[in-house]
């Protein structure tokens, strides 16, 4: 084959001979992007470099274009090979371009296959490919070929800060690795958050004979710390809540001292409310006592019936001739027992229904007292309309006032149905770069409890996290308001895909902007863009009016 020389006048002064086919390049351009090329002896001493490889020539040619900063064709078919070439030649800029492309259109099965082949051939790690796998770990971990990775490769993927995986899936995978590798698989243990496991999974994991305990010390310490914090929260909650009826009576005493109500009106209303509360207390205590009596009666009858059956069996063995007589008598008693048991169960159901009605009455009383209390207070109204700035609403206003996060400063209680990454209250930190997401369960929500304040919501903003379209982004949700955590009013409902993308945000008008509420809740009511039930967002903000009682 004739030797090819660099093309004069074109800026190309070097030739790659790839599988006996020549590609002219600019030595300066290629060296500018490739660290490896600059270190080769041929870079200084020659104008030709002979290369061989299994990657198709057309793909290698596109890589050479991209590695010189020139336009090149990037497709789902050639992207993985170009990424491997970029890593081999240390062209960082090109690697990042291909990586961004793959993150938006990943083929996890193909990536896992490529990594497996590199592992088998003894090649060094591929950080870019491992990065793509980590970002889509919940899909990759379900592939059979994923289990063929070396433990060191698996550990690098799990340690990636962008790794997202369901902890129950990760638990099952690590348990299978214990069976395959024995104690060596303990290197994967630090990446399992046992705080997210069920009690049964936690016990099975920690008692596994192949687990080397030293690998889980950090996780156990974190778990112990979380348990201590949760225990402290429970103590605080217990001290704050108390008994509902006692709270009602205390509020009545406060209302008696309110000067904004007339003396005659307040005395009359408060006496009637006190009487109703006393009736509820008495009925509740009586029902609870009656439930205990019913349970004892039912257990007594059932035990008697069981003993009778045992006696029948004994007598039948001793005297067959008397068996029919005994059975006939017991049958009549059994019918009577069944009737008594049914009567007791009916009475028990009726009593439970009465208690349920009493609880509803208590809630009505509580709401009535809250309304009376609000009327007796001077309330400051702060208008916080949406003015085009999507993150300058009620939460930002309160954050500025308390000089910090509204939850940690005690201004707003922010909770969620579940938590699998970070804490719900962090969505109130405008400008936060991370994100929060729940467990994969239906009807996941984030709630904002404004305590003594009330809000009227006219607009709200949702901002997505940093992951691309097809990740767990909201597409079906409802925003609701409540004053008692029992009855929720729908303020807005959406079923759209506008939030399916990285770092997107949108401000929505509420279709029902009437009403003042103590609690606002964002609830997912359908599958997200990835097709599961994880609720994942970066920020949430709301606009309208804030009502603050003055002391």
N, C-alpha and C positions, 0 to 999 in steps of 0.2 A: 504494500500500500504506500502511496506517495506521502511524504511528510508534509504536513500543513504548517505554514508559518504564520505569525501574527499579521493582521491586515494593516498595512501602512495607511496613515491618514484617517483611520477610523477611531483612533484612541485605544485600539486593542493591541496590546503588546505581549500577550501571553496566550498559551493554548492548553486547554484541558483535553487530553485524549481519554475519553470515557468509553470503555468497551470498544476500542478501535474506531470511535467516531469523534471528530474534533469539534471543539467549541472555542472560538476565540473570545477572550475576555480582556478587560482593562485591569492590569495588575494593581494599579492604584485603587480603583474602585472596590475590587474584591477584597483587597487587604484592609481597606477602610472599615468594612463591615465584619470581616472574619479574623478573629484573633489567631486561630489555628494556622491560617494561610501565611501570616506574617512570620511564623516560627519555623516554617519548612525551609530546608536548604535550597530547594528549587526556586524559592521566592527571590533569592539573591543570585544564585549561580546559573539559572537556566531560564528558558522561555517556554518550556513544555513540562507538563506533569501528567504521567500516565496513571489512570485510575480504572478500577474494575468494581462492579457491584451488581446486585440483583434488581435494584430499582430501575424501572424503564428509562430509556434515554430521554423521552419527551418530558418526563417528570424532572429528571436531572437538569434538563435545559431550562425549565421554568424556575427551578431553584437558583440556577446561576444568574438568571435575570434579577430575581428578587434580592439575591445576595449582593448585587451591585447597585441596589436602589432604583432599579428600573421597573416599569410596569410588568406584571406577570399574571398568569391565569391560575387562580386558586379555586379548586373544586373539592367536593366531598370525596372524590376518587383519589386525588393526588395529595390532599392536605397532610395525611399522616406520614407519607414518605418524605414530603418537604420538611415537615417538622423534625423527623429523624435526621435528615441531612443538615438542617439548621443547628441541631445540637452537636452533631459530629464536627461541623466546621465552626462552631462557636459564633454563629451570627445571631447575636442576642436580639437585635431589632426585628429581624425576619421571624425569629421564633415567637416573639410576642404577637406579631401580626397574625401568624397562623394559629396561635393559641386562642386569640380572641375569636377568630372564625370558628374554631372547633367548639368553644364554649357555647356558642349560639346554636350550633348544629352538631351535637356530639353523636357519635356512633360508639356507644360504650362497649359493645361486643367486639368491634374491630380493634378498639384501643387496647382492651384487655388482651386480645389475641396477640397484638404486636408486642406488648410488654412481656407476655409469656414467652414469646419466641426469643426476645432479647435475653430474658432470664436463662433460657435453656442454652443459648449460645455463649453464656458467660459474659455478656456485655455489661458495661457499667449501667448505673441507674439512668433513667430518662426523666428528669425533673418536670419537663413540660407535659409529657404524657401522663405522668403521675398526678400532676396538677389537675388535668381534665378529669381523671378518674375520681379524684378527691371531691371535686365540685359536684359530681353526679354519683356519689358513693352509694346512695340508697338504691340506685339501679344496678350499678356494677356488682355490688355485693351479692346479688341474687344470681349472677351468672356462674355456672359450674366452673368455668376456666379461671375465675377469680381466686378460687381456692388453691390453684396451682402455683400462685406466686410464692416466692421465698418469704420467710418470716420477716427478713429485713426490709423487703419491698413493702409488705403489708404494713409494717410499723411506720415506714415513712409516709405512706398514704394516710393512715389513721392520724398521724401527727400533724398533717397539713392543716393550717389554721382555717382554710376554706372548706374543710370536709364537713359534709352534712349527711347524717345517717340516723335512722331510727334506732334507738338504743336496744329495743327488743330484737331487731334484726341483727345488730352487732353482737348481742349476747348469744344468739343461736349460732352465729358464725364462729365466735371464739370457742364455744363449747365443742363445735365440730373440729376445730383446730387442736384442742386438747386430745381428742380421740386420734387425730392423725399424727401429731408431733410429740405428744406427751408434755412433760414439764417445759420443754423449749418454747411452747406456745404461750407461756406466761409473759413473754415480752409484749404481748398484745393487751394484757390486762389493764395497764394504766389508761388506756383510751376508752374503757367502758365506764360510763357514769352510773354506778350502782344505785344512785339516788333516784334514777328514772325507771328502775326495774320494779317488778312486782315482788312482794315478800317471798313468794315461792322461787322466783328466778334468782333473787339475791342469795337465798339460802343454798340453792343448788350450785351457784357459782362459787361462793366462798368455801363450800365444803368439798369442792372437787379435789380429788386426790392429786391431780396433776398441777394444781395451782401453787406456785411459789409465793408465799405470803408477802415477801419483801416487795413484790411488784405492785401490790395494792395498798400499801401503807398510806400513800398520799391520798388515794381515793377514799379510804376509810376515814382519814383525818378530815377531809372535806365533808364527808357525810356526817361525821360526829358534830362538826361545826354547824352544819345546816340544821341538824336535829336540835341543837342547843338554841339556835335562833328561833326555830319554829316553836319550840317549847316556851320560849320567852314571849313570843307573839301570842300564843294561846293564853298564857297567864294574863297578859295585858288585855286581851279580848274578854277574858272571863271577868276581869275587874271592871271593864268598861260597860259590858252589856247588862249584867244582873238579871233580875226577873222583869219581864215585860209589864206585868201589872203594877209592880212597885214603881216602875218608871212612869207609868200613867198617873199614879197618885202623886208622884213628885211634881209632875208637870201641872197637875191640878193646883197644887200648893203655889206654884209659880204664877199661875194664872190669877189666883185669888189676890195676888199683890199687884197685878197689872193695873196701871192707872188709866189706860186708854179705854177700858171697858167700864160701863156704868156699874155701880154697886149692885143695884137690883138685878140686872141682867146676869152679871158674873155669879152672884150668889145662887140664883135659880139654876143656871146651867151647871155649875160645879156640883151642886147637891145632887142633881139628877145623874150626872156622870159618875159621881162617887157611889151612888146607889147601884148603878148598872155594873160597875166594876166589882162591887161586893158580891153581887149575884153571880158574876162570872167566876170569881174565886171560889165561892161555895160550891157551885155546880161542878167546876173542874175537880176540886178535891173529892166530891162525892162520886164522880164518874171514875176517877182513878182508883178509889177504894172498891167500887163496884166491879171494875175490871179484875181486880185481884180475887174477889170472891167468886166471880164467874170462872176464872181459870182454875181455882181450887175445886169448885163443884164439878167441872167437866173432868178434871183429872181423877177425882174420887169415883165418879160413875164409870169412867173407862177402866180404872183399876179393878173395881168390883166386877165388872163384866168379864175382864180377863181372868180373874180368880175363879169365877163361876165356870168358865170354859175349862180351866185346869181341873177343877173338881169333877166335871162331867167325864173328862178323859180318864181320870183315875177310877171313878166308879164303873165306867164302862168296861174296864179291864177286869174288875173284880166281880161284877154281876151283870152279865149281858142282858138278863131278863128285865132289869130295872132301867136299862138305858133309855128306852123310848119314852118312858114316863118322865124321866129327868130332862130329856131333851125338849119335850113338849112344854114342860113348865118353864124351862129356861128361855124357850122361844118367846113365850108370852112376856116374860120379864124383859127380854131383849128389845121387843117392840116398845115397851114402856120406857126403857132406857133411851132408845133412839129418839123417842118423842121428847123426853126431858132434855136430851142434849141439843136437839134442834131448837127447842124453846130458849135454852140458854144462849145458843149461838145467835139466835134472832135478837134477843135482848142485848147481847154484847154488841152486835152490829148497830143496833139502835143507839146504844150509849156512845159508841165511837162517833156516830154521825152527829150526836148532840155536841160532843166535844169539838168536832170539826166546825160546827156552827158557832160555838162559843169563841173559837179562835178567830173566825171571820169577824164576829162581833167585836172582838178585841182590836182587830186591825182597823175596823171602822172607827172605834173610839179613839184609837191612836191618831188616825188621820184627822179626825174632828178636832182633837186637842192641838195638833200641829197647826191646823188652820187658824184656830183661836189664838194660839201663841203668836203666829205670824201677824195677825191683825193687831196684836197688842204691842208690836215692836215697830220702831222706826227703821225702815229699810232703805238702804242706799242703792240706787240703780246706776250701774255703769254700762254705757253703751259701747260695745266692741264689735262694730260691723265689719264685714269683709270689704277691704279697700283695695284689693288686688294683691296684697301681700299674704301669701298662703299660709305663713307660719307665724303670724302676728295676731293671734286670737286670744281667747280666754285663758288658756294654759300659759301662754307666753306672758300675759298680763300678770297672772298670779305668781309666776316664776320670778318676774322682775320685782314684785312686791316682797316676796320672801327671800330673795337672793339665793335661789337654789332650786332643786327639783321639788315640785309641789307635793309629791308623795312623801319624800324623806323629810320635808319640812312640816308635814302634818296638815297641809292646806286641803289636799284632795287625796282620798284613798283610792289608789288604782290597783285593781286586782284582775285576775283572769281565771278562766275555767280550768286551764292546766298550763304548765310551762315546761318547755323542752330546751330552750336556748335563751339565756339572759332572763330579765325580769320585766313584767308588764309595765311597771312604772317608768321604765326608760324610754318608752315611746313619747313621753312628754318632754324629753330633752331635745329641743329643736336644734338641728345641726349635728345630731348624733350620727356617727358613721357606721355603726353596727346595726343589728336588727333583733327583733323578738319574734319567736314563734312558739306555738302551742304543740301539744301532742296531736297525733293523727286520730282524732275522735270527732264525731258529728257535733254540730251546734257549739263550736268553740267561740269564746267571746272575751272581750276586754271591757271592764266596767270602770266608770269614773264617778266616785261618790263625793259630792261637794259638801257633805256634812250639813252645817247650818245654812249654807248658801243655797240659792236656787239659780238655775240657768234657763234661758229661753234660747234654743238653738235655731238659727236661721240658715247657716252654712256650716260645712265641716270639710276638712282636708285630710286625705289619706296619702301617705308617701310609701312607695314600695322599697324593698331591699335591693342589694347590689347584684342579685343574680338575674340572668337573662330571661327572655320570654320562655314559657314552658316550665318555669320553676313554680314553687308554691306562691302564686300571686292571687289576691282576691278577685273574684269575678261575680260572686253572688253574696250579698250581705244586706243587713237591715240595721238602721240606727234607731234605738228605742229610748224612751224616757220613763222614769218611775219615781214615785215618792215613798214607796213602801217595800220595794224589792219583790213584790208579789204580782201586782198588776202593772204591765208594761204597755205603753202607748207607742205605736209605730210612728216615727217621725220621717223616715225616708227608707226606701227600699230600692236596690239596684241589682241588675243582672246584665253586666256589660264587661267587655274585655279591655277597656281603656287602660287598666292598671297592669296589664300583662307585659312587663318589661322591667329592666333594671333602673332603679332610682327615678321612677316616674312619680309624679304627684298631680293630684287633681282636686279642685275645690268644688263641692257639690251643693246646690241649694236644697234645703229640706222641703219636701212636698207638704209636710204638716208642721208649720213653724209656730203653732199656738201652744200655750201651756208652759208653766214653769216647773222644772223638775230638779229633784235632789240628785238623782242618778241618771247618767247617760251611758248607754251600752252599745258597743259595736259587736254585732254577732254575725258569724258566717252561716248562711242558710243553704249552701250548696257546695259542690266540689270546687276546688280552686283550679287554676290554670294547668296544674300538673295532674289533676284528676284524683286528689286525695282530700282529706279534711283538715290539713294543717292551716292554721291562721297565722300568717307571717307578714309583718309590716315594720317599717322603720319609724314613722311618726304618725301621730293623730292630733289634729287641732280642730277647734270649734269656734264659731263666731255667733254673735247675737247680743244678748243682754245678761249681765251678771247682777244678781240681787243679794246684797250682803246686809244682814241685820246689824244695827249699831247697838253697842252696849249702852 
